[in-house]
Amino acid sequence: MSEGELRRGDVLLCQARPLSNVEIEATELAASAEIQIKMLPCRVSRMEKVAHDVMVLNLKLPASQRFDYLAGQYIDIIMRDGRRRSFSMANRPQPGQELELHVRHVPNGYFSSRVFDSMKEKDLLRFQGPFGTFFLREDSDRPAILVAGGTGLAPIKALLEQALHNAVPRTFHLFWGVRQRRDLYFHDLVQALAEAHDNVTYTPVLSETDASGEWSGESGFVHEAVLRHYDDLSSHEVYACGPPVMIDAAREQFIPRGLDPERLFYDSFESAVDD
Ligand SMILES: Cc1cc2nc3c(=O)[nH]c(=O)nc-3n(C[C@H](O)[C@H](O)[C@H](O)COP(=O)(O)OP(=O)(O)OC[C@H]3O[C@@H](n4cnc5c(N)ncnc54)[C@H](O)[C@@H]3O)c2cc1C
């Protein structure tokens, strides 16, 4: 759990021991419950280094196997020694299509260093999934604010592409926060999506701008940019994905601005804890 979750008094029910009778209210999510979790082999069909520390991996699944997921969900890559690493699908599900992952290079990271240093196209991997409850709630017509930090763009891109494919009649405002201009690895693609759809707005935000004055867009932390654009979040839904500090900041600062906590959906890119 993140620092922010601990501060708020959140608990992991699977770890907690009740001291007396307790009543638990659970929200059932029919959409993800119907999808079968599978363990599958896959082949790395394409690798593209799209930024100094981001690799796009395409994974080809066995032709005989069907793999269903909801746009926004993730898989666990399982390494030979059993270690697991989570990565979100960056493309919307389509029958027979490859999975697209955006892998950020974590310095000395066990898996991501392998991706950058020794992985080759045609290598075999194994994964389990899909997991997660980060997907578009289709029972809502609220304007959606999408907040991505770094490779947190991956599930947000899948979610947005799926919504546009389904012609969901809602507005989507995507804020993508990174450090520097070079980190906006899919800037042209996202900008083209926004230009092609009247209901999509795109705001890139850099947290480290230099003195050259070349960047004329938004700067600062991405959640601050959201707050600058929206005084009142009470009629919105927020989908946020990225590093734990970004998710904590979003929770702590969006809810006092009126965001219904039930309308904040997020995946926090926590690092894995090995057994
Ligand atoms: C649900 C979910 C979905 C995710 N989806 C993605 C995704 O689509 N793309 C993506 O790039 N990542 C994603 N992540 C994060 C990714 O799983 C972790 O960063 C993973 O630990 C990287 O594995 P590694 O073996 O390279 O590094 P590790 O060996 O796990 O880490 C090495 C060291 O770096 C630290 N570390 C690990 N991750 C980070 C980090 N993000 N920032 C700073 N320090 C870190 C660790 O604490 C450790 O000390 C996701 C995480 C979750 C929980």
The ligand as a Tripos MOL2 file, in Angstrom:
@<TRIPOS>MOLECULE
LIG
   53    58     1     0     0
SMALL
NO_CHARGES

@<TRIPOS>ATOM
      1 C1         -1.4560   -2.7010  -11.8680 C.3       1 LIG1
      2 C2         -0.1010   -2.2410  -12.3420 C.ar      1 LIG1
      3 C3          0.0830   -1.9430  -13.6830 C.ar      1 LIG1
      4 C4          1.3350   -1.5080  -14.1270 C.ar      1 LIG1
      5 N1          1.4900   -1.1960  -15.4510 N.ar      1 LIG1
      6 C5          2.6820   -0.7190  -15.8790 C.ar      1 LIG1
      7 C6          2.8650   -0.3360  -17.2570 C.ar      1 LIG1
      8 O1          1.9620   -0.4560  -18.1020 O.2       1 LIG1
      9 N2          4.0790    0.1630  -17.6080 N.ar      1 LIG1
     10 C7          5.1090    0.3080  -16.7080 C.ar      1 LIG1
     11 O2          6.1860    0.7880  -17.1010 O.2       1 LIG1
     12 N3          4.9740   -0.0510  -15.4040 N.ar      1 LIG1
     13 C8          3.7870   -0.5660  -14.9770 C.ar      1 LIG1
     14 N4          3.6430   -0.9200  -13.6590 N.ar      1 LIG1
     15 C9          4.7950   -0.7920  -12.7570 C.3       1 LIG1
     16 C10         5.7200   -1.9960  -12.9070 C.3       1 LIG1
     17 O3          4.9990   -3.2030  -12.6710 O.3       1 LIG1
     18 C11         6.8530   -1.8620  -11.8720 C.3       1 LIG1
     19 O4          7.5530   -0.6790  -12.0940 O.3       1 LIG1
     20 C12         7.7820   -3.0640  -11.8790 C.3       1 LIG1
     21 O5          8.2700   -3.2150  -10.5540 O.3       1 LIG1
     22 C13         8.9900   -2.9290  -12.7740 C.3       1 LIG1
     23 O6          9.6630   -4.1690  -12.6910 O.3       1 LIG1
     24 P1         11.2470   -4.3000  -12.6960 P.3       1 LIG1
     25 O7         11.5180   -5.7610  -12.4850 O.co2     1 LIG1
     26 O8         11.8160   -3.6560  -13.8930 O.co2     1 LIG1
     27 O9         11.7260   -3.4700  -11.4400 O.3       1 LIG1
     28 P2         11.8810   -4.0300   -9.9400 P.3       1 LIG1
     29 O10        12.9390   -5.0850   -9.9000 O.co2     1 LIG1
     30 O11        10.5200   -4.4160   -9.4700 O.co2     1 LIG1
     31 O12        12.3620   -2.7340   -9.1790 O.3       1 LIG1
     32 C14        13.7280   -2.4390   -8.8800 C.3       1 LIG1
     33 C15        13.7940   -1.2940   -7.8890 C.3       1 LIG1
     34 O13        13.1970   -0.1220   -8.4350 O.3       1 LIG1
     35 C16        12.1050    0.3240   -7.6270 C.3       1 LIG1
     36 N5         10.9850    0.6340   -8.5450 N.ar      1 LIG1
     37 C17        10.2080   -0.2580   -9.1890 C.ar      1 LIG1
     38 N6          9.2880    0.3560   -9.9540 N.ar      1 LIG1
     39 C18         9.5010    1.6720   -9.8010 C.ar      1 LIG1
     40 C19         8.8860    2.8230  -10.3440 C.ar      1 LIG1
     41 N7          7.8350    2.7270  -11.1930 N.pl3     1 LIG1
     42 N8          9.3720    4.0360   -9.9830 N.ar      1 LIG1
     43 C20        10.4120    4.1400   -9.1330 C.ar      1 LIG1
     44 N9         11.0450    3.0770   -8.5750 N.ar      1 LIG1
     45 C21        10.5930    1.8600   -8.9020 C.ar      1 LIG1
     46 C22        11.7370   -0.8470   -6.7400 C.3       1 LIG1
     47 O14        11.2560   -0.3940   -5.4860 O.3       1 LIG1
     48 C23        13.0260   -1.5790   -6.6010 C.3       1 LIG1
     49 O15        13.7820   -1.0450   -5.5450 O.3       1 LIG1
     50 C24         2.4100   -1.3800  -13.2090 C.ar      1 LIG1
     51 C25         2.2230   -1.7100  -11.8630 C.ar      1 LIG1
     52 C26         0.9890   -2.1360  -11.4340 C.ar      1 LIG1
     53 C27         0.8060   -2.4860   -9.9790 C.3       1 LIG1
@<TRIPOS>BOND
     1     1     2 1
     2     2     3 ar
     3     2    52 ar
     4     3     4 ar
     5     4     5 ar
     6     4    50 ar
     7     5     6 ar
     8     6     7 ar
     9     6    13 1
    10     7     8 2
    11     7     9 ar
    12     9    10 ar
    13    10    11 2
    14    10    12 ar
    15    12    13 ar
    16    13    14 ar
    17    14    15 1
    18    14    50 ar
    19    15    16 1
    20    16    17 1
    21    16    18 1
    22    18    19 1
    23    18    20 1
    24    20    21 1
    25    20    22 1
    26    22    23 1
    27    23    24 1
    28    24    25 2
    29    24    26 1
    30    24    27 1
    31    27    28 1
    32    28    29 2
    33    28    30 1
    34    28    31 1
    35    31    32 1
    36    32    33 1
    37    33    34 1
    38    33    48 1
    39    34    35 1
    40    35    36 1
    41    35    46 1
    42    36    37 ar
    43    36    45 ar
    44    37    38 ar
    45    38    39 ar
    46    39    40 ar
    47    39    45 ar
    48    40    41 1
    49    40    42 ar
    50    42    43 ar
    51    43    44 ar
    52    44    45 ar
    53    46    47 1
    54    46    48 1
    55    48    49 1
    56    50    51 ar
    57    51    52 ar
    58    52    53 1
@<TRIPOS>SUBSTRUCTURE
     1 LIG1         1 GROUP 0 **** ****
